[in-house]
């Protein structure tokens, strides 16, 4: 069986794994995200230490922004990230040169969406959204069976949503936009607004009604634009499971029966859902991305 490598690269930590599939991981390691040289070096060292079988390919799920244009001279780079020291890092190229295998490279949220498509809550679908709500808000997904790319990559966490400053005078935490969706609803906004981490707030705290409102406004815009067959909500903030019924009801209220389809009118519990793979969507999606990279490299060699 081919042996695949996976890197889930977050701004806080890296997760690296090798295996033949989602149910057969041979080794896994986690370590903090420090400098590019140290962190990427630790990932390379981990893969070099796996002696059972040679790696066939590696998939990288990276925090961003990143360059996903294969024709660009900076393809595989982390570009204008606010993460200190990481802007302009040749991530995919460094891994590929060190290990001599094909490398698949995409955003962390797109790769998590791929994991859900292959083995999780998006199986059998071809148009869906994966939204992660944690330290930031990121979005990935597929349209007509293809991961969403384009001019750069989607940044739906930075869409602007209604902000009632009488109800919520908090100005927002986004360093670029202030009160975009991420600036109002990501983990840092919860903590700054209420003076304590979101996970320490009780389930009946008014924070969660406000949070559900902001997330529902964002989701309704996404529903109108992309018409996804399902919305998957992951990330640390969505571990507060009381949010799911609040968000679902608010989405229904905002849509106001404008989209009279059963998925929204009668089956919304199956329409807005948590990840089927839990917190494993990213690293398992990176395995699937490695498989795709190997197929693409084989086709390129044949041509």
C-alpha positions, 0 to 999 in steps of 0.5 A: 500500500502507498504510504502518504504523508500529511501536514496540518500547519496551523498558526499555533501548532503543526500536526504531521502524520504518515499512513495508508489511509484514515484508519491506518495512521502509522505515526503522528506528532504535534509540535508548536509553530515557531519560526519557519526554519525550526518548524518546517525542519521538525516536520522534515525530520519527522518524515525522514525518521519513518523508515518502514516504507518510502513516502509516495507523496505529502499533502500540506494543509496550511494556514494562510494566506497562501499562493495556490496558483501553479503557474505563479513563481511563488506557488506553495508560499505562505504570502502576506500572513500576520504570523510573525516571520512566516510571510514569504515562506516557501513552504511546499517547495522546501518540503518537496526538495527535502523529501523528494516526493510530490507535494499537494498544497492547499489552505487548511480549511480547503483540506479539511473540507476535502477530508470531510468529502472523502470520509466525513460529513460531506460524503456524496456531495459535490457542493458544500462549505466547511467553516471553521470558527476558532482563533480566526474564521476560515472557509473551504469547500467544493463547488461542482466537485472541485475545491474552491480556488480562484484569484486567491482563495475564499476568505468568507471569514472576512465578509461584513455582517450587520453590526448593531453597535447599541447592542454590541459596542465591541469594535471588532478584533480583525486587524484589517477590517475591524468588525468583519465576521471574524472580527466579531465572532472568532475566539479572540472577539469572544474573549475580548468582548466578555473578558474571559475565554469563550469556553469558560462562559456558561451555556446560557450566557448572552454571548452565545445568542450574539455569536449565533446571530453573527454566524447566521448572518454570515451563513445566510450570505454564503447560502445565497451565493453558493447554494451549498448542499450542506454547511459543516461548522468546525473549530474550537468555538463550535465545540460549544454545541449549544451554538448549533440549535441557535445558529440553525433557528436564526438562519431559518428566521433570516431566510424567512422561507425565501428558499423553500427547500426541505433541507432548510425548512424541515431538515436543518439539523442535517444541513448545518452540522459538525464535522464528521471527522471531529478535529481530524478533518485537517490531518486526514484531508492532508492524506487525501491531498497527498493521494491527489498529488501523486495522481497528478504527478503520475499524469504529468510524467505520462504527458 
